[in-house]
Amino acid sequence: MTSNNSKLIFIATLSILSNGCANHSVSPDCAPVSANYIPVSTNYPDIGKHEPEYYLVKKDDTLYAISLLFDLDYGQLAQWNQIAPPSYTIRIGQKIRLSDPIWKKNSDLGSRGK
């Protein structure tokens, strides 16, 4: 019987907490209540807002992993950096260009003329 009472108290508590959040707009204070709930960290750089021009290769980096990190096609990344297939070899400390050098050059020319 004690086990059933504990379950009822737990369910009642969840109900009260979820009803409180249902009456408000979505906010961090009204996060889902669950034994498996893990808050999501937002302490990571927003690459899309300030896209870097280059990436400095670190230990264990691969061209493919870098392309995924910056949402780029690894084939284009290799072409922009003159990295030959099939090995796509990169070195620690190498600067990897993250944009098309021709597009960058043309956009710089266009902005100077205005």
KOLMIGU-173840 format. One record per residue (C-alpha): x, y, z; residue in three letters. Coordinates in nm, 2 decimals. Layout:
BEGIN
DRENLUM       c1       c2       c3   firo
DRENLUM        X        Y        Z    ala
...
This chain:
BEGIN
DRENLUM       c1       c2       c3   firo
DRENLUM     0.00     0.00     0.00    met
DRENLUM     0.29     0.24     0.08    thr
DRENLUM     0.42     0.19    -0.27    ser
DRENLUM     0.08     0.29    -0.42    asn
DRENLUM     0.07     0.60    -0.20    asn
DRENLUM     0.42     0.70    -0.32    ser
DRENLUM     0.32     0.66    -0.68    lys
DRENLUM     0.00     0.87    -0.63    leu
DRENLUM     0.20     1.14    -0.46    ile
DRENLUM     0.45     1.14    -0.74    phe
DRENLUM     0.18     1.16    -1.01    ile
DRENLUM     0.00     1.44    -0.82    ala
DRENLUM     0.32     1.64    -0.79    thr
DRENLUM     0.39     1.60    -1.16    leu
DRENLUM     0.04     1.70    -1.24    ser
DRENLUM     0.06     2.02    -1.03    ile
DRENLUM     0.40     2.11    -1.18    leu
DRENLUM     0.29     2.05    -1.54    ser
DRENLUM    -0.04     2.25    -1.49    asn
DRENLUM     0.16     2.54    -1.36    gly
DRENLUM     0.36     2.55    -1.68    cys
DRENLUM     0.06     2.50    -1.91    ala
DRENLUM    -0.07     2.84    -1.80    asn
DRENLUM     0.24     3.03    -1.90    his
DRENLUM     0.43     3.09    -2.22    ser
DRENLUM     0.72     2.85    -2.29    val
DRENLUM     1.01     2.95    -2.07    ser
DRENLUM     1.31     2.78    -1.90    pro
DRENLUM     1.12     2.78    -1.57    asp
DRENLUM     0.86     2.55    -1.72    cys
DRENLUM     1.09     2.27    -1.84    ala
DRENLUM     0.95     1.92    -1.87    pro
DRENLUM     0.97     1.73    -1.55    val
DRENLUM     1.12     1.39    -1.60    ser
DRENLUM     1.37     1.16    -1.44    ala
DRENLUM     1.57     1.18    -1.76    asn
DRENLUM     1.55     1.56    -1.81    tyr
DRENLUM     1.89     1.71    -1.88    ile
DRENLUM     1.91     2.08    -1.95    pro
DRENLUM     2.07     2.17    -2.28    val
DRENLUM     2.37     2.38    -2.27    ser
DRENLUM     2.38     2.69    -2.48    thr
DRENLUM     2.75     2.76    -2.40    asn
DRENLUM     2.88     2.70    -2.75    tyr
DRENLUM     2.98     2.95    -3.02    pro
DRENLUM     2.72     3.04    -3.28    asp
DRENLUM     2.93     2.97    -3.59    ile
DRENLUM     2.66     3.11    -3.82    gly
DRENLUM     2.66     3.46    -3.68    lys
DRENLUM     3.03     3.53    -3.71    his
DRENLUM     3.17     3.28    -3.96    glu
DRENLUM     3.55     3.26    -3.94    pro
DRENLUM     3.75     3.28    -4.26    glu
DRENLUM     3.99     3.01    -4.15    tyr
DRENLUM     4.01     2.71    -3.92    tyr
DRENLUM     4.33     2.61    -3.75    leu
DRENLUM     4.37     2.23    -3.76    val
DRENLUM     4.41     2.06    -3.42    lys
DRENLUM     4.51     1.70    -3.33    lys
DRENLUM     4.27     1.43    -3.45    asp
DRENLUM     4.09     1.67    -3.69    asp
DRENLUM     3.99     1.54    -4.03    thr
DRENLUM     3.87     1.74    -4.33    leu
DRENLUM     3.54     1.57    -4.31    tyr
DRENLUM     3.49     1.66    -3.94    ala
DRENLUM     3.58     2.02    -4.01    ile
DRENLUM     3.33     2.03    -4.30    ser
DRENLUM     3.06     1.90    -4.07    leu
DRENLUM     3.15     2.15    -3.80    leu
DRENLUM     3.10     2.44    -4.03    phe
DRENLUM     2.82     2.28    -4.24    asp
DRENLUM     3.03     2.27    -4.56    leu
DRENLUM     3.08     2.02    -4.83    asp
DRENLUM     3.42     1.84    -4.77    tyr
DRENLUM     3.49     1.83    -5.15    gly
DRENLUM     3.45     2.20    -5.18    gln
DRENLUM     3.66     2.25    -4.86    leu
DRENLUM     3.93     2.03    -5.02    ala
DRENLUM     3.92     2.23    -5.34    gln
DRENLUM     3.94     2.57    -5.18    trp
DRENLUM     4.25     2.45    -4.99    asn
DRENLUM     4.42     2.25    -5.27    gln
DRENLUM     4.39     1.93    -5.06    ile
DRENLUM     4.41     1.63    -5.30    ala
DRENLUM     4.19     1.32    -5.28    pro
DRENLUM     4.18     1.04    -5.20    pro
DRENLUM     4.37     1.09    -4.87    ser
DRENLUM     4.26     1.45    -4.81    tyr
DRENLUM     4.57     1.48    -4.58    thr
DRENLUM     4.58     1.78    -4.34    ile
DRENLUM     4.84     1.87    -4.08    arg
DRENLUM     4.82     2.01    -3.72    ile
DRENLUM     4.86     2.38    -3.74    gly
DRENLUM     4.74     2.41    -4.10    gln
DRENLUM     4.50     2.70    -4.18    lys
DRENLUM     4.19     2.57    -4.36    ile
DRENLUM     4.00     2.83    -4.56    arg
DRENLUM     3.63     2.81    -4.49    leu
DRENLUM     3.49     3.00    -4.79    ser
DRENLUM     3.54     3.01    -5.16    asp
DRENLUM     3.85     3.23    -5.23    pro
DRENLUM     3.72     3.34    -5.57    ile
DRENLUM     3.38     3.44    -5.42    trp
DRENLUM     3.55     3.63    -5.14    lys
DRENLUM     3.78     3.81    -5.39    lys
DRENLUM     3.48     3.91    -5.61    asn
DRENLUM     3.27     4.03    -5.32    ser
DRENLUM     3.56     4.25    -5.19    asp
DRENLUM     3.59     4.41    -5.54    leu
DRENLUM     3.22     4.48    -5.55    gly
DRENLUM     3.21     4.65    -5.22    ser
DRENLUM     3.50     4.88    -5.30    arg
DRENLUM     3.33     5.03    -5.61    gly
DRENLUM     3.04     5.17    -5.41    lys
